[in-house]
Amino acid sequence: MDRKDEEADKLAAVGKIDAAWFRQWTRIWNLNCFRYQQVNMGLFLAGSMFNHSCEPNALYQTFSGKPKASFRAVRDVALGEELTVDYTTLSDPSAEARQRQLEDEKLFKCGCSRCIGPDFSRSMPCPKEGCGGVVAPKLTWLTWQCSKGHSFKDSELPVKEERWISALVIDHDLRHSKYTHEHFVATLLLALDTLGPRHWTVKFMASLLLENANIKCCRGITGLGSSMLCLLRCYVHWAEEVVPAEYCTVEFVGTVHHSVKALLALKWQKESAALARRCVRYYEGVWGPDDTDTVFLQMVSAKMKEATSFLEEFSWETLLQEIAASCFTDHEGGRDDGRIARARKELHHALESGCDPLSTYHMAMPLEPECPTS
């Protein structure tokens, strides 16, 4: 009997319901329910027939205030091809994390093409000196394979450091208000320093900083524009080049849509047009051509005949230097007072010493003023 069966039996006893029946009912619920309106769960007759894939060809959309869902294809589907949706709801997109959630909540091990192939979301620079390749793990191999043919074991890569940084990154999402802006930037730079620019933690921290910048730009704070452009280059190229399945997710197109609005609020017309033009097809793929926000992005992309090429001016090799140069600001885009550099140094020390990553939130707090000497 697993944990969920024990919980079902306790509830059945409280409600004086037959335990075997209630256990079966909760199994059906847990294995087939869908989340809607953030916190609610519901069973949908047609929806319960969809199988899972980590590279789905469909997604579901819920409607505010209404317990219903619609399912739509996110790419062309061949005649006779099975329709699939993604059951996972994780910040960590790695195959290892997805498998854990699916086995725990849905009681199966996924064997889709994304899970049996190399896990590019955990891509790191090849540790072989002078190689210049990129390594990614494959669960079925239990090794890391380089794009230039080399093979490595876990012990030859910073896997321990990866677990430490991954826990810290997820905590930034779960306990958002605990961390300062400077800590966010320092964590992004730590991930870049240690795991390289293609690792999912870099993309994820970039997305969190983008969310904050979007909100502030729409409120009239103008000093975050240059850092936004750098973060957007990282975010868009990661979804297009590292894990292409990401660009057809609600999270990706939502961040892009908010970023277009933020750039318009800054009166950066050419940049907003370039972003809308690059990503409107992704938004249309997720929400359809008639969605009001799709129409908005189409309108923005058509406004400027000559959009800027800021998305093209990108290099994985120089991303660390670009982010360090553009993001060393305070939370409103003003001049940093050294807190980011201090937090970056302290995080590196915490990682090396092996302390609890979730205890580092106090780093980058303002220093207490020194008491005047008499």
Secondary structure, 3 states (H helix, E strand, C coil): CCHHHHHHHHHHHHHCCCHHHHHHHHHHHHHHCEEECCCEEECCCCHHHCEECCCCCEEEEEECCEEEEEEEECCCCCCCCCCEECCCCCCCCCHHHHHHHHHHHHCCCCCCHHHHCCCHHHCEECCCCCCCCEEEEECCCCEEEECCCCEECHHHCCHHHHHHHHHHHHHHHHCHHHCCHHHHHHHHHHHHHHHCCCCHHHHHHHHHHHHHHHHHHHCCCCCCHHHHHHHHHHHHHHHHHHCHHHHHCHHHHHHHHHHHHHHHHCCCHHHHHHHHHHHHHHHHHHHCCCCHHHHHHHHHHHHCCCCCCCCCCCCHHHHHHHHHHHCCECCCCCECCCHHHHHHHHHHHHHHHCCCHHHCCCCCCCCCCCCCCC
